[in-house]
């Protein structure tokens, strides 16, 4: 990106990471240096920002840069009130989903939404650069929080028709992070086959006859029994032994690293991902990580009023969340996206949280619906010569090929980079394998939970003294947003290149770059430098208030509002160090004080005194308040439904969703340009179709 000038004024991870991505790819980035260390690497620290092509900031004051990125808690025109990452997690509904049902709601450690917001902001700005447009990108951290860790429970609730009755939504997913003879190991069972193989792994094939334990909800209902079955086996074996056996059965499994131990993992060492103890650029272009320098790069011209990526043709082989989200971002920014599935191997997100009792239930999966806007969809059996031939024809006609399978899948079809490049020398190929294209874990299957366990993200989330806990999926949207930035950077080269954006390297960037990464063990709802902070019960069922005290003045206001006698007389509490030393006691005192109070009235009183506070929103109904994030989509199977879209705004785009998520094989005849007789013949042989082959 030589010749591109970026000015960045950031107080949070989000803006600083957006600037860092530009610096990683060679742009000249100027910063006021509010955040140092990893996030300032490769930037020029200045006292005042010079004129620039792209301005990244955390204010909405007038600006004269052609491309301006504003990052704020609530977005342009939103409320102005005190906030922290913790209170935004509460407002987004995220807190209600994490933790144990008999304990308090638990925050996600490491500030994941700010990292994703930075990657999204950078991608939105780079899309404008690529399209040769002036633009304003407006990122609301609250919207990003709701998209990143709510796991589409809003869409699931809408599909089920959930009542407004308060409910405890927290539960322990099992198996997940489990104790071993010498540490911790993480599992993620993404399919029925994974579960069957897991029963064999733990030497309990007899459980396959127990229909209740073969369902997620059944294992939840019998959690105590199930956890004992699993842990009685894992505790008898070393982590290394479990990893070896799980790999033989292709069960997604990982060691549970901290930010310290992942640096020395053999896979990371072989890939050379860490430089001087800090993560390198989390993607590669033509096999190398970007470095500053090189010739000025070209940009595409789009017509005024068009979305910036209009005219770009994308072949989307993405699946689950990360790959699908990357393609949805491209489609939302104007690219013509074609999603390719197989009736023998549908996108796994279709089957997640679906209800088999419903007609066409694979079209109602909330994960699939939430991550697949603005695409057309076809099916092709790539194990059939004619299906593979049709895909190759599409590759020859496309600008981008995107996929996030394990590397062996396309390699075995002759569609590795060499094969694809021979078909279309101008095409940019984006590959998003969990662990990358090289290294000892190259063929290891991995999903969001897997890479969160491996990267160190789990290490920062959990109750004090308790096990590491999965933070509920932020590595997928982080991986997707990083991959889109890498792809757009590669498109500026104007030639065919291979882009490699491993899911795990984006997750490690989050895990090792936050203040919490230096903390050994879990600290619950606490954040270094803030005290007190926590979720405290109020009157009613599942009614909680989140409170964060960042400054001594805010503490004085809370002390005067609560009027607790001990607080009024203990001068040690007037300073942060004193409050941190007494945090356990203060949590108990706060819980006693908030109990019985109306949460809404208490939050209003706290905000009036400039104290960051929020009610813990119910994520099932968050669409009612986050109107920027949700749009009503008329889907051919579900009918009208409100779904989350891209979690930022872009000038000139009033509505993100212009195509509903495609039904399976919906556009076969249209896209493949087949006659009715050809469609019938291919469908009869199973090369194409509109229903999963095994259903």
N, C-alpha and C positions, 0 to 999 in steps of 0.2 A: 504493500500500500504506500510505497514511496510517493511523495507529492501530496498526500492527504494530511491535512492538519486538523487535529482534534483538541478542543479545550475542555477541561473537566474540572468541575468544582463540586466535590462530593464529601458528605459527612458520614455516609453509610457504605456498607459493602457494595450495594447495588450499583451506584454510580461509579465507584472506583473499579469494580470488576468490568463494567462496560468499557471504561477507558483502557483497562489493561488488555482486553481482547484486541482493541485496535493497535495498541503498542506492540503486542505479540506479533502482529502481522506486518509491522514495519511502518505504520503511520507515525507521524510526528505528534506526540501527545504531550500537552502542557497541563500541569495540575497545580493547584494551590497547596498540595501536600498535606491535606488534613489527615489522611491515613497513610502511614508509612509501611515499611517492610514489604511483604510479598505483593501487596496490591499497588505499590508505587513503582514496581520494577519496570524499567524501560521507559519511564516518563521523565519529563523535564519539570522540576519544581520551580515555580515562579511566584512572585508576590502578587502579580495581577495578570489575568488571562489575556492573551493577544487575540486578534480576530482569527477566526477559524472556519473551516468548512462544516465541521460538526461541533456543536456545543452540548455537553452533557452536564446537567446541573440538578440541584434539588430545590428549585424555586420556580414560580411561574411568572416572574417579572418579564417585561418586554425584552426581546433579544433580537439581534440583527444577523445571526448566523443563518445561512441557507437551510441547515438542518439542525433543529433544536430538539433535544431529549430532556423532558422534565420527569423527574422521579420524585414522588411524594407519597405520603401515607394514604391519602384518599383521592388523589387525582385532581386535575384542574377543576375548580369550582366546587370541590368537596369541602367538608367541614374542616375548620382549623381548631384542633384541640390537642392536648398533650397525648403522646403515644410512645410505646416502645414495641419492639418486636414481639414481646410477650402479650401485650394487650391486643395487638393485631391478630395474633394467633387465636385469642379469645373471640374477637369480633368476627373472624372468618368461619368459626365453627370447628376449627382444627382441634382445639383443646378437648372438646367433648368426645373425640374419637380415640384418644390415646390414654393408655394406663389400664389399671385394673378396676373392675366394677365396685370393689369394696374399698377403694382408696380415692385420692383426689385426681382430677384430670391432669395430664402430664404434657408439658411442652416438648416440642421437637428441638433438640439441641443443635447448635451450629448455625442458626439463622438461615435455614435453607431457602426461604422465599426471597431473601435479598440477593443471593447468588443467582437464582433463576431470573429474577427481575433484571439483573445486570446483563445476563446473556440475551434475554428478550430485547432489552433496550438497544443493545449493540446491534442485534440482527435487524431490528426495525430501522435503525439509522443507516445501516449498510445497504439495506434494500433501497432506500431513497438515493444513496450514492450510486448504486448500480443502475437505477432507473433514470439517473440524471435529473432528479426532481428536488425541489424545495419541499420540506415536510416538517411537521411537528409531531413528535412521538410522545404520548402522555401515558406514563406508567404509574398505576396506583398499586402500592405494595399490598393493600388489603385484598385487591382482586387476585394478585399473584398468590397470596397466602391461600385463598379459597380454592384456587385451581390446583395448587401444588400438592397439598396434603389431605384434601377432603375425599379423595378416592371416588368421586362421582356419586356420593351417597345421596346428593340432591336429586339426580336423575333417577336413581334407584327408588327413592321414596315416591317420586312422581309416578313412576311406572307401577308401583305397588298400590298407590293411593293411600299412603300412610295417614293416620289420624294425627291430630295435634297433641295427643296425650304425651306428657313428658316421659322420656325413656332413658335408661342408662345405655349408652351406645358403646362404652368401653368394654373390651374383652381382649384376652390374650389369644392371638392367632397361634395355632399349634399344628405341626411343629414349626418352630421359628428358631430363636436363639436358645440353644440347649447346653447344659453343663456337660463337660467331658472329664476324663480322668486327669487331664492336665490343662484345662482351660475352657474355651467355649467354641461351639460350632454352630453354623447357621444353615437352615434349610428353607426352601421355598418350593412347595408342591403346586405346580402350575397346571397340572392335568390329572385326569383319572389314572393314567398310566404311571405318573410320578407317585401317586398315592399307593397304588398296588406294589410298585417296586420298593417303596419305603417300608411297607409291611414286611416284605421279604428281608430288607436290610436289617430291621430290628428283630429279626427271627421270630416274627409273629404272623405267618401267613394264614393262621387260623382266623385272624381278625377280618379277613376278606369276606367271610360269611356273615359278619355282623353289619347289616345294612345301615344301621344308625351311625356307626363309626366310619363309614365310607363317605359321609356327608360332612361338610364344614359345620353345619348347625348341630349335627349329632355329636361331633367331637366337642363342641362348645357346651352342650347340655351335660355331657359327661366329662367335663374338663379335668376334674380331680383324678378320676380313674385314668383317663387318656394320658395326662401329663406323667403320671407315675409309670405307665407302661413305657413311654418314650424315654424318660430320664433314667429308668432303671437299666436300660440298655446303653444309653450314651455315657453314663457315668462309669461304665465298666471298660471303656475303650478310650484310647488316646485320640486327640484331634486328627493327627496324621492318618491313623488307621481308618477312622470314619470317612475322611476325605477320599482316601484311596478306594474304599468299598463303594461309596456313593458314586464316584466317577465311573466305575465299572457298570453301574446300573443307569448312568446318565441322569441321576437325580441332582437338580441344582443344589449345590452345597458349597460352603465357604468357611475358611477360618474367620474368626471375628477379631479383626485388627483394631488397634488404636492408631492414632496419628503417628505415634512413634514407631510401632512395629511394622506398619505397612511399608515404610521406607526400605526395610531390609528384606522384604518378601522376594524370593528368587525371581518371580515373574516380573516384578517392577525393576529389579536390578538388570535383568536381561534386556528389558525394553528401554532402559536408560531414562526412565521418566523423571527421576529426581536429579536436579542440578544444584549442587551446594546445599543439599538438604531441603530445597523447596521444589514444588511441582513445576514441571516444564509446561509448555503449551499442550493442552489436552486434545490435540488432533494433529494429524500429519497430512501433508499434501505431497503427492508423488513420493511417499516413503520417508519424507523428512519433516521435522517440526519447523514451522516458519521461523525465520530470523529477519531482523531489520535489514533494509537495503534492497537493492534491485531496481529495475526500471519502473517508471510510472506505469500504472495499469489502466486499462481502458474501462469505459462504462457503456452500458446499453442506453439507447434513447427510447423513452416511452412518451406517448402523446399526453398532453395535459388532460387531466381528469381520469386517466387510467390508473389502475393499481400498479405499483412500481414493477412487479414481476410479470406484467401482461406479456403474452407471447412466449413465455418459457414453458416448454413441455416436459413434464415430470412423470416418469414411470415409477410408481410407488409399490415396492414389494415389502413395505414396512408392516410390522405386526405388533400386537400388544399396544403399549402406550408410547414408548420413546420413538419408535419408527413412525407410527401413525401420526403422532403429534408433529414431528418434523415436517411431514408431508402436508398436514393441515395448515401449518404456518405458511408454507410456500403457496398453497392454494388460496389461503385467505389474502395473501399479498398479491394475488392476481395470476399465479401460475396455473396452467391447465394440467391438472393432476389426474392420473389414471391409476386406480388401486387394483392390484392383481392378487387374487386369491386362487385357491383350488378347492373344489368340492371335497377332495380327499384331505385337504389341509387348510381349513378356513382360519382366518385371523382368530387366535385364541381368545381375544377380548370379546368376541361375539358370545362365547359360552360362559363367561365369567358373571356370576350372580344372575344368570337367566333362570326363568321358571319353566321347566320342561312341561308343565301342565298347560301352558298357553300355546295357542296356535302360532306358528312361525316364531318360536321363542328365541331362536338364534338371531333374530333381527331386533331383539329388545334388550340386548346386553347394555347396561349403562356405561361401562367402560368403552365399548365400541362406539356407542352413540356420541359420547362426549369427546372422542378423539379423532373423529373421521369426517368433519365437515368439508364441503367444497371439493368433492372428488366425484368422478364417475368410477364405476366398479365393474370388473369382469372376472371370470374364472377361467383358468387354464390349468390342465394337468400337465405339469412340466416333465413327468416321467413318460409321457406319451410323445413320440417323435413329432406328431403334428402340433401338439400343444406347445412344445419347445420351439418349433419352427415359427409359430405365430408370435411367441414372445420375442424371438430374435428379430422378427420384422418390426415389432414395436420399438425395440432397442435402437434399430437403425433409424427410426423416425423421431427419436426423442432427444432432448437436450441434457436431461439428468436421469440417472437411474439410482434409486435409493433403496437400501435394504438393511435389515438388522438381524439376519439369521446368524447362527453359528457359521464360521467360514466354510466348513465342509459342504454346506448345502448347495451353494452356487458353484463352488469349485468342482463338485462332483458332476455338475451339469455342463462343465466346460465354460461357465460364465464367470470365471475369475477375471481379474483386470485385463489380462492379456487377451482373453477370449472376447470380452466386451469391447475392448479398444479396437480389435480387428473388425468387429461389426460396425462400429461407429467411431472413427478417430477423433471426432469433435466432442463426443459426449463426456460429461463429468459424472463420475461414479462415486456415490457416497455410501460407504460401508460403515455400519455401526455395530459391530460385534461386541458382546459384553466385555471381553478381555483383550480385544485387539486381534490383529492378523498375525502377530508373531508372539513368541514366548511360550513357556511350558504350559500355560493355561489357555492357549489359543483355542482349543476345541471345547473348552468347558462351557456348559450351558449356564446362562445367568440371566436373571430378571432383576427388577428393581430391588427387591429384598436382598438378593444375592450380593449385588455390588455394594449395597449399603452396609452389609455385614463385613465385606472384604475391605472396604475403603476406610473405615473408621467412623462413619456416620452413626452407626449404632452405638459406638462407644460413648458418644456424648449425650445419648438419650436414655433416660431411665431413672428410677427412684434411687435415692442415696442408699448405697450398700446392696442394691439389687442388680439383676442381670442387665446387660446391654439390651436395648429395645429398638426395634425397627421404627423409624420416624414416619412411616406411612407413605412411602413412594416418591419423595422429591427427586430421587436420582433419575427417574424417567424423564420428567419435563426438563430437568437440567441437561441431561444428555441430548434430548431433542433440540433444545434451544442452542446449545453449543455447536451441535452438528450443523444447524442451519447457518450460523455465523460462518463456520468453516467453509461450507458449500458456497455461500455468497462471495466469500473472499476468493475462492478458487475460480468462480465464474468470471471474476475480473481479469483473470489471466487470458481469457479469450481463446483457450485451446482445451483439448481433452486432457483431463488429469484424474488421478485417483485421490479421493479424500477419505481418510480413515479417522473416525471419531469414536473411540471406544467408550462405552457407557461408564466403565469403571474409572477412567481417568478424569472424566468430568466430576464424578462423585468424590474422588480423592481430593480434587481441587477444593470442593466445599468442606470436606472433613478436616483438611490440614491447614486451611487458611483462616479459620475463625479463632477468636479468643478462647473459646471453650476447648479447642483441640489440645491445649497445653494442660488441661485438667485431667488428672489420672482418676478414672472412675466417673460415676454418675452423680449429678448434683440436683436432680429433680427439676424444679421450676426456677432455679436460681441462675443469675447471670452475673459474672464478675463485674464489680463496680456498681451494682444496683442492690439496694437493701432497704426495707424488706421488699420481697416480690413473691407472689404466690397466687393460687386459686383458693378462695375461701367460700364456705357454704353460706347461703342466705335462706330466707324463708321459702318453703315449697320444695317439691320434688325436683332434683337435679337443677337447682338454681344456684349459680355460682357467680362470684365477682372476681375478676383479675385485677390486681393492684401492683403497680411498680413505682418505687420511690427512687428517683435518679439523683436528686440533689438534696442538700441540707435544708433548703427553703421548702421543698416539697415535704420533707419529713416534718418540719415545724407545722405546716398546714395540716398534715394528717394527725399529728399529736394533738393539736388544738381542736380538731373536729372530734376525735375519739374520746378525748378527756379521760384516758385511763390514768389512774393515780400514779402508777409506777413510771409511766412514760413522762409524766410532768415533772418528776423529781430526779430522774436518772440522767445526768448531764452527759454520760458516756454515749448516749444515743444521739446526741447532736451532731456526731461525726460518723462518716461512713464506716470507719474501722470498728467503732463501737457497735453499730447496728449489725455489721457482718458477724461479729463475735457472739451476738445474742440472737442470731437469726432464728434458731430453733424455738426459743422461748417466745419470740415475737410472733412467729407463725401461729403458735397455740393461742396467744392473746388475741391476735387478729381474728382467728376463727371463732373465738367466743364472742367477740364484738360484732362480727357480721351476722352470726347466726340469729335468725328471727327477723332480720331486716329485709325490706323489700329491695331486691337487687337493682331495679331500675332507679329507684329513688336514691339509693346509696351511690350509684355511679354518677348520677347528676350532681350530687353534693360534692363528690371527689373532683369531678372535672371542673366544677365552678371554682375550686381552689387550686386549679392548675396541676392536679395530680393525675398521672396516667392511670386510667381505669376503664374497664369494660365488662359488660355482662358476657357470659359464655354463651354464644349463639348456638342454636340447634342447627347443625349442618344440613339436616334434611330439608330445611325450609329457607336456606340462605339466599335462594334466588329471589325472595321477596324483597330483600334489601339491597342486594348487589346488582342493580339494574344495568350497570355498565358491563358486567361480565356475562350476563345471561340474555339470550335472545330466544324468542319463540320460533320453533322450527316445525314445519308441517311435514312429518315423516310418513311415507306411504303405509307403514304398518302400525306404528304407535299413534298416528294422528298428531295433532298439535302438542308439542312438549317444549318446555323451557330447558335449554341446555347451555352449559358454559361454552364460551367461544374463546377467541384469543384474548389473553388477560392484559391488553393495553389498547389504547386508542391511537389512530393514525389519521392525520388531517386528510379530509376529503373522503374518508370511508365512514359512512354513517352507520352501516350495518355490515358485520363481518360475514355472516352465514348467507350465502346465496344458493348453495346446493345442500340438501339434507344428506346425512350419511347414506351411502348407497346400500341398497339391499344386495344380497349375494347374487352376482352375475347379472345385475339389473341392466347393464349397458352392453351385454355381449354382442348382440346383433348390430347395434349402432357403431360401436368402436371397431369391431373386427371386420365390419363391412361384409357381412355374410348374407347369403340368400336364405329364405326360410328352410329350404331343403338342406343346405349346409349346416344350419343351426341344429336341425333335427338329427342329422347324421352324427355330428360331434357330440350332441347331448346323449344320444343312444349309446355311444361308446364311453361316455363319462369324461370326455375331454373338456367339455364345458358343462355348466348346469346352474341351477338356482336353489339347490338344497344340499346341505352337507351329506356326503355319501354315506356316513355311518348312522344317519338319523332316518 
